[in-house]
């Protein structure tokens, strides 16, 4: 890159959700794109002054998605597979787009299933959009930069 070229951060509102290769639109919020790892403290018998740290279990919090409620029932039907004892695991991605709506960054998840569905809060004294939420439990994230 030539000197002086600007590298602006991506806008957080410009994203898509893809589940099993199908783009699902209309989401207003995504959170939970995170990985953590426990640490195991270890001390060698001959070393009494240094506590070593080893990597432990990796954990991946649930991905939380929110969107305005419509007549589309795809997410509810996916959640219902687990409620009926026939859990469907799916892979997917959260895709961050650049200003020209080209893929800039992709966070893939694997072995995901809906562990929570939340219906909209209803209030007759407001004029806000009815928002539904889901949580996707999964077994790993992968960051891919375009």
N, C-alpha and C positions, 0 to 999 in steps of 0.2 A: 504494500500500500504506500503510495507517495506521501511524503511528509505534508502535514497540514490537512489531510482528509479527516473529516469528523466521523466519529463513531458514536452515534446517539444510542441511548438505551431503547429497547423495544417498548411499545405501549402495552399496558397490561390488559386492555380491552379487546385486543385484536387476536382472538384465538378460536380454535375449533376443537371439538371432541370427536374422536373416531373410535368406534367399538366394532370389533371384528371386521374392519375394513370399510364400515359404513359411517359416513360423517353424520353426526347428530347435532343439529343446530339449536340455537336459542338459549344457550346457557349464559347466565349472567355472572356466575362466580365459580371458581375452582380453588380448592385449597387442599392441603395434605400432600403436596408433592415434596416428599421429605424422606431421607434415609437416616437412620441412627444405628449406632453399634455400641453394644455394651463393652466395657473394659474389664479385664480380669487382672487384678493386682497379683504380681508374682515376685517372690523374693528368693533368690538363690541362697542356699545355706551358708555359703562362704562369704556372702556380701551382706553386711549388716547395716549399710548406710543408703543403699539405693533400692527403691521399689520399682520394679519393671512393670510395664503395662502391656498386656497382650490383647489382641482383638477378640471379642466374644461374639455373641449372637447378633445378627443383623435384624433390624426390625423396620417395617414399613407401615406408617400410619395409614388409615383409610383415606381414600381420595373422596372429598366432599364436593358434590356438584349441585348447583342451584339453578333453577330456570323458571320462567313464567309458565304457569299451568295452562295447557291447551287440551284439545281432545285427543292428542297423541297418547297412547297407553303403552308404548314399547317398554318404558322403564318399569312400569307396574307389572307387566307380564313377565319381565325378566326376574323381578323380585319374587313374583308368585311361584316361579319354579323352585325356589328355595323353601318357601312356605309350604309347598306341596311335597317336599322331601326329594326333589329331583333337581338339585342345584346345577345350573348351567354356568360353567366357567368360561370366561371370554377374555381375549386380549384386546388392548386398545391403546390409545395415545391421546395426549393433550398436545396440541400443536400451536405454537406461538408463531404468528405471522409478522412479516415486516410491513412497512408503510405501503408497499405495492401488493400486499396480500399474498406474498410468496412465503413458503415455509422457511422459517429461520431457525427454529428449535423444536425438537420433538422429545417428549417424555413418554416412553413406552411403558406400559404395565403389562404383567402377565398373570394368568390364572386368576382373573378377577371375577367376583360375584357380588351381587347386591346384598349387603348385610343390613341395610336400613333404607326405608322409604319414609319420607315425611310429607304429609299432605300440607296444603297451604293453611296459614293462619287466616281466619276469616273475621272481618270487622266491618260492620255496616256503617261506621262513622268515618271511614277513610275511602279514598279513591285509588289506592295503590293496587298494583298487579298482584294476583294470587300466585305465590311462589311455592313450588315443590322442591324438595331436596332428596338426594340419595347419597349413600355412602358405598363406595366400592372397596371391599376387602381384596387384597391382592398379595402376591408372593414375590414382588420385585419390581424395581424401576430401572430403566436404562435411559440415559440422556444421549441424544443424537443431535449434533449441530450440523445444519445444512451447509 
